[in-house]
Amino acid sequence: MSFKDMYAIALDGSHWDVPQNYDAMFNWNYDPERTAMMGLYQKGKEMQWDAKTRIDWSQELDEDNPEQLPDEMLPINGMAAFEKMSRKEKASVRKHFQAWQLSQFMQGEQGALICTAKIVTQVPDMDSKFYASTQVIDEARHVESYKMLLSKFNLVYPMTKPLQTLIEQTLRDSRWDMTYLGMQVVIEGLALAAFAQIRDHAQNPLAAAVNAYVMQDESRHVAFGRLALRDYYPQLSEKERDEREEFLLEASYLMRDRFDAVEVWQNLGLDPVECAEHMYHSGFMAKFRSSLFQRIVPIVKDVGLWGTRIRKGYEEMGVIDYAKQDVDAMQANDDFIAREFDARRKHIESVAARASAAE
């Protein structure tokens, strides 16, 4: 079956055109300007990997629970209509929800691929162009990785409207820093938190590994956005910073609401309103949505967009306390966990080799 035939919902065409209006920026000064940015570029070069060889794709998914996630990570777990289902029906719901979630990861990674290519074209300093070039290949690899994982599901979903809206706003804005803000801070910051849910809770080693390796790259991407914006935003006027805070809040609400999975419930013949009420009253979505912002809030504060408007918005969303999070420590942990997955695979391969030699 071709990949396009795996979509659970009919696509509205095979392409999405987003009109662009911005200047391509050349820079004739090739001298490095920022040590930290060039260090990140060096890391970006050194840490390239091949999705086809670093990940063991011979591993299979579980029939009833593909990623082998805890029951509580299915948003409608415990809902009366779900509990009345047969084992086969429950397995179908799990498969569709997990495929929908991974599909948003894949679709978002293509958005990141295109946004980063725009950054290479548009950003004025050469240091940022250098690093962004390494991120372009990272994002292509992430699209490839999630595509290969979804192919094992034999099921995929289109991009959700909230994600599509934010990517369109990010791409259509002619200011280079807004591309960073929409993609490097909001979309990738939220994605890291969502990836971690699977990396840390999936018992299926393939699903866990894919997310661990993608996170290792994405942590560098978020660091890239921090470095670029932390240098730039102090130069802006208060009015300009207020405008960016307003965009941040709107983007935060859009991304928070992209996880309602309405498309899944409708496709499976479930009542989306009943599902939404269950998720709300069970506290699942409140807890899940809140956790999504643990990477974004401290970065927003760090880059200098910490005026009254943004603080009030994050207070109302109940995520203001995440401003105290140590982003550098989380990034170091993402790198450590990915290396642990590498070590585990090497150990298993060495045991298999010794067993084969002993036969």
C-alpha positions, 0 to 999 in steps of 0.5 A: 500500500502506498503511503497516501492510501494509509490516510484515515481521512480523505485529503483535500488535495495532495499539496498545500500552497502557502504564499510567501513575501520576504527578502532573501538575505545574502551576507558577504561577511563570512567571519564568525560572529558568535562563538556559541552559535558556531559551537552549535553549528559544529554540534549540528554537523557532528551529530548527524545520523541515518534513520535507516541505520541508527534505528532497528526497524525490524522491531514490530508494534503491539497488536492491541496497543502499538506503542504499549502506552499506559491506559491513562495516556488514552484521553478517553480511557474510562469513558462509558462508551469506551469501556463498553467496547470489545477488546478489538474495538478498544485496540482500534481506538488506541491504534487510531489515537496513537497514529493520529498523534504521530501523524501530527509529529510527522506533519509538524516536522515537515512544517519545521523543514520548510520554516528552517529553509526559510530561516536559511534564506532570510536570516541576516547573520551567517552564523545562523545560516550555517546552523539552520542548514544543519537543522534542515537535514535534521527535519528531513530525517525526522519526517522520514523517521515518523513516516517509517514508524507510521508505515508500521501502523498502516494508518496516518492522519492529515495535519490538524487545523490548529497546527496548519493555522500556526504554520501558515502564520509563521511562514507568511510573516515577512519578519525573520524572527517570527519564523523562529518564534513560531517554529523554534519556540512554540511548535518545537517547544511543545513538540518536545514535551509531547515527544517526551510523553512517548519516549518516557512511557512507551514500552515498545522499544521502537516507538520510544527510540524514534522519539528519543532520537528526534528529541536529541536533535530538537533540543539543539533546535530550541537552543538555536532559537534561544541564542538568536532571539536572545540577542535580537529582542533587546534591540526592539521597541516595547511596542514591537515586543508587545506585538510578539507577545500577542503572537506568542499567546495566540500561538500557545492557545492554538497549539494547546488545542491541537491535541483534542483529537476531534478528527479521531473521534469523528472518524471512529463514530464517537461523539466528539462532545462526549469525548471532550467532556470526559477529557475535561472532567477527568482532568486528563487534558488539563494536566496534559496541556499544562505539561506541554508548556514546560519547555516554552515558558522558560524560553520565552522568559529567557529571550526577553518576551516577559512583559505584563501581557505574556505573564498574565496569559501564562498565569491564566493558562496555569503554566507560569511556574514553568518559568523556573525550569532549567532548559539547559538541564532538560536539553542535556538529559535529552542527549543523555537518554538518546545515548542510552538508547544507542548503548542499549542497542549495541549491548543487545547486538553484542549479546546476539553476536556472542550467542550466534558464535556459540552455536 
